[in-house]
Amino acid sequence: MTRARTREPYPVLRQDGQKRFPVSVTLSWIILIASGAFEAVWAIALDRSEGFTRLWPSVLFFAALAISMGGLAVALKQLPLGTAYAVWVGVGASLAIIWSFATGQEMFSLAKAFFLVMIVGGIIGLKVVN
C-alpha cells in the first residue's frame, strides 16, 4: 500500500472534516534532518545530565527529545518509515560522534572516521533512492 504524496500549499479537509496542513516531501526531508540533529542534542544532554541528577541538562534532554520525536512524526507523514528512521538515527549518531571527537570525550581514529563516512554515505544513498 502506498501513501499519497500531497503537495497542496493550503489546508485541505480530510474525509472526517478535520483540516490538515500538508507538508511537501522536500520540507519533510528538511524536518527529518533537523530532527536527527535534535536527536544528537538529546543524546549529549542525556550524557551530561548524569542520570537526571543535573537540572539544566535534564531539561535540555526532554526539550530536544520532544522536538526530535515531533519532527520525526511530521516527516513520517510523507516519507517511508524505514528510510526516514534510518536517516534520523544516522544523522543523530553522526553528529553525536563528531561532538565526542570535538570535545575529546572520544579519541579520533582513521577507522572511526572511515565508518562515520560510511554512515553518512548510507544516509545520502537512502535519500537518493527514495
C-alpha positions as CSV (number, residue, x, y, z in Angstrom):
1,M,0.0,0.0,0.0
2,T,1.5,3.3,-1.0
3,R,0.7,6.6,0.7
4,A,-0.5,9.5,-1.4
5,R,2.0,12.4,-1.5
6,T,0.4,15.7,-1.1
7,R,1.8,19.0,-2.4
8,E,-1.1,21.4,-1.7
9,P,0.2,24.7,-0.3
10,Y,-3.0,25.3,1.7
11,P,-5.0,23.4,4.3
12,V,-7.4,20.7,2.9
13,L,-10.3,19.0,4.6
14,R,-9.9,15.3,5.4
15,Q,-12.8,12.9,5.0
16,D,-13.6,13.3,8.7
17,G,-13.9,17.1,8.2
18,Q,-10.7,18.0,10.1
19,K,-8.2,20.4,8.5
20,R,-4.7,19.2,7.8
21,F,-1.7,21.2,6.6
22,P,0.2,19.1,4.1
23,V,3.9,19.1,4.2
24,S,5.9,18.7,1.0
25,V,8.3,15.9,0.5
26,T,11.2,18.3,0.4
27,L,10.2,20.0,3.6
28,S,9.7,16.6,5.2
29,W,13.4,15.8,4.4
30,I,14.5,19.1,5.9
31,I,12.4,18.5,9.0
32,L,13.8,14.9,9.3
33,I,17.5,16.2,9.1
34,A,16.7,18.8,11.8
35,S,15.1,16.2,13.9
36,G,18.1,14.0,13.6
37,A,20.2,16.9,14.8
38,F,18.0,17.2,17.8
39,E,18.4,13.5,18.4
40,A,22.2,14.2,18.9
41,V,21.3,17.1,21.2
42,W,19.2,14.9,23.5
43,A,21.8,12.1,23.5
44,I,24.5,14.5,24.5
45,A,22.2,16.2,27.1
46,L,21.4,12.7,28.5
47,D,25.1,12.1,29.0
48,R,25.6,15.5,30.6
49,S,22.6,15.0,32.9
50,E,24.5,12.3,34.8
51,G,21.4,10.2,35.3
52,F,19.0,13.1,35.5
53,T,20.8,14.5,38.6
54,R,21.7,17.8,36.9
55,L,18.7,20.1,36.2
56,W,19.6,22.0,33.0
57,P,21.0,19.1,31.0
58,S,17.9,17.1,32.0
59,V,15.6,20.0,30.9
60,L,17.5,20.2,27.6
61,F,17.2,16.4,27.2
62,F,13.4,16.5,27.4
63,A,13.0,19.6,25.2
64,A,15.3,18.2,22.5
65,L,13.6,14.8,22.8
66,A,10.1,16.3,22.2
67,I,11.4,18.3,19.2
68,S,13.2,15.4,17.7
69,M,10.3,12.9,18.1
70,G,7.8,15.6,16.9
71,G,9.8,16.3,13.8
72,L,10.2,12.6,13.0
73,A,6.4,12.2,13.3
74,V,5.8,15.1,10.9
75,A,8.4,13.7,8.4
76,L,6.8,10.3,8.5
77,K,3.6,11.7,7.0
78,Q,5.4,11.9,3.7
79,L,8.5,9.6,3.9
80,P,8.6,5.8,4.2
81,L,9.2,4.6,7.8
82,G,12.4,2.5,7.1
83,T,14.2,5.2,5.2
84,A,13.1,8.0,7.5
85,Y,14.1,6.2,10.7
86,A,17.5,5.1,9.3
87,V,18.3,8.7,8.2
88,W,17.1,10.1,11.6
89,V,19.3,7.7,13.6
90,G,22.2,8.1,11.2
91,V,22.2,11.9,11.4
92,G,21.9,11.8,15.2
93,A,24.6,9.2,15.6
94,S,27.0,11.0,13.2
95,L,26.6,14.3,15.0
96,A,26.9,12.8,18.4
97,I,30.2,11.1,17.5
98,I,31.5,14.3,15.8
99,W,30.7,16.1,19.1
100,S,32.5,13.4,21.0
101,F,35.6,13.9,18.8
102,A,35.5,17.7,19.1
103,T,35.2,17.7,22.9
104,G,37.8,15.0,23.4
105,Q,35.3,12.5,25.0
106,E,36.2,10.0,22.3
107,M,39.6,9.5,20.6
108,F,39.6,10.1,16.9
109,S,41.0,7.4,14.6
110,L,41.0,6.8,10.9
111,A,39.0,3.7,11.3
112,K,36.2,5.6,13.2
113,A,36.3,8.3,10.5
114,F,36.0,5.7,7.8
115,F,32.9,4.1,9.4
116,L,31.4,7.6,10.0
117,V,31.8,8.4,6.3
118,M,30.1,5.1,5.6
119,I,27.1,6.1,7.8
120,V,26.9,9.5,6.0
121,G,27.2,7.8,2.6
122,G,24.3,5.4,3.6
123,I,22.2,8.4,4.6
124,I,22.9,10.1,1.2
125,G,22.2,6.8,-0.6
126,L,18.9,6.4,1.1
127,K,17.9,9.9,0.1
128,V,18.9,9.4,-3.5
129,V,17.0,6.2,-4.0
130,N,13.9,7.4,-2.2
